[in-house]
């Protein structure tokens, strides 16, 4: 019985550094998973999730280095901008258009829809 408890305790102690290392990379893992989900089915068919996530994690998160050369995921086409950053950039463009007077004849909703598709 003591042997089993000693083995269990040592396994817990040995797993602690591994858990800490996994926790540090969890944000990169989440970003890589989100980037994979954002890829079109055709681009996902050009590589495996395992290969993509491995290269993505080695690069520290989704970046041009993590994207296979044959794949063109949505995140790569959008310049690796997070959705919030794309929305802020489009809002800034809209504000500039309103100040210039070039926003007449269109709505913010129509503009932002087209802007987000382009970014």
Secondary structure per residue as TSV (DSSP state, phi and psi in degrees):
chain	resnum	aa	ss	phi	psi
A	1	X	-	360.0	-42.6
A	2	X	H	-64.7	-35.4
A	3	X	H	-63.2	-43.8
A	4	X	H	-63.9	-42.6
A	5	X	H	-65.6	-38.7
A	6	X	H	-65.5	-42.1
A	7	X	H	-65.2	-43.5
A	8	X	H	-62.7	-43.0
A	9	X	H	-64.5	-40.6
A	10	X	H	-68.2	-35.6
A	11	X	H	-65.8	-38.0
A	12	X	H	-64.7	-44.5
A	13	X	H	-65.8	-38.0
A	14	X	H	-70.7	-29.8
A	15	X	H	-80.4	-15.8
A	16	X	H	-61.9	-49.1
A	17	X	H	-62.4	-35.5
A	18	X	H	-65.8	-38.8
A	19	X	H	-66.5	-38.8
A	20	X	H	-65.6	-40.2
A	21	X	H	-66.6	-38.9
A	22	X	H	-65.1	-38.9
A	23	X	H	-64.7	-37.9
A	24	X	H	-62.8	-37.5
A	25	X	T	-89.4	3.0
A	26	X	H	-65.3	-34.2
A	27	X	H	-69.5	-37.3
A	28	X	H	-67.4	-38.4
A	29	X	H	-63.1	-42.5
A	30	X	H	-64.6	-42.5
A	31	X	H	-65.3	-40.6
A	32	X	H	-66.0	-41.3
A	33	X	H	-63.9	-41.4
A	34	X	H	-65.5	-39.0
A	35	X	H	-64.4	-40.1
A	36	X	H	-63.3	-43.4
A	37	X	H	-65.8	-29.0
A	38	X	H	-77.4	-16.3
A	39	X	S	-70.5	147.9
A	40	X	-	-70.8	160.1
A	41	X	H	-61.3	-34.7
A	42	X	H	-64.7	-42.1
A	43	X	H	-70.3	-35.9
A	44	X	H	-64.9	-30.0
A	45	X	T	-71.0	-16.4
A	46	X	T	-82.2	-12.9
A	47	X	S	-148.9	171.7
A	48	X	-	-100.3	158.1
A	49	X	H	-62.1	-39.2
A	50	X	H	-61.5	-46.1
A	51	X	H	-66.7	-42.5
A	52	X	H	-63.8	-48.2
A	53	X	H	-66.6	-34.0
A	54	X	H	-63.1	-48.7
A	55	X	H	-68.8	-34.1
A	56	X	H	-66.1	-43.7
A	57	X	H	-67.3	-37.7
A	58	X	H	-63.3	-32.3
A	59	X	T	-82.4	-6.5
A	60	X	T	88.1	9.4
A	61	X	S	141.3	176.2
A	62	X	S	-64.1	127.0
A	63	X	S	-157.1	178.1
A	64	X	T	-61.5	-32.2
A	65	X	T	-69.6	-29.1
A	66	X	T	-84.4	-16.8
A	67	X	S	-85.8	126.3
A	68	X	-	-58.9	147.1
A	69	X	T	-61.2	-30.7
A	70	X	T	-85.3	-13.9
A	71	X	-	-94.6	147.8
A	72	X	-	-130.9	74.7
A	73	X	-	-68.4	160.4
A	74	X	H	-57.5	-40.8
A	75	X	H	-62.9	-37.4
A	76	X	H	-69.9	-39.1
A	77	X	H	-69.4	-27.1
A	78	X	T	-87.0	8.1
A	79	X	T	73.3	26.3
A	80	X	T	60.6	26.7
A	81	X	-	-86.6	136.3
A	82	X	-	-67.3	153.6
A	83	X	H	-53.9	-38.6
A	84	X	H	-64.5	-38.9
A	85	X	H	-68.6	-37.9
A	86	X	H	-64.2	-41.6
A	87	X	H	-63.6	-41.0
A	88	X	H	-65.0	-40.3
A	89	X	H	-64.6	-42.3
A	90	X	H	-66.2	-39.0
A	91	X	H	-63.5	-38.8
A	92	X	H	-65.8	-39.6
A	93	X	H	-63.2	-41.8
A	94	X	H	-62.0	-44.2
A	95	X	H	-60.2	-41.1
A	96	X	H	-64.0	-39.8
A	97	X	H	-66.7	-37.2
A	98	X	H	-65.9	-40.2
A	99	X	H	-66.9	-38.0
A	100	X	H	-77.2	-18.8
A	101	X	T	87.0	8.6
A	102	X	T	-87.2	-1.1
A	103	X	T	-88.9	-1.6
A	104	X	T	-66.6	139.9
A	105	X	T	91.3	-1.5
A	106	X	S	-136.3	159.8
A	107	X	-	-104.0	161.4
A	108	X	H	-62.6	-38.4
A	109	X	H	-61.3	-46.2
A	110	X	H	-65.4	-43.5
A	111	X	H	-62.2	-47.6
A	112	X	H	-66.5	-35.3
A	113	X	H	-60.9	-47.6
A	114	X	H	-70.8	-36.2
A	115	X	H	-65.6	-42.9
A	116	X	H	-68.1	-30.9
A	117	X	H	-69.4	-34.8
A	118	X	H	-77.4	-30.7
A	119	X	-	-78.3	360.0
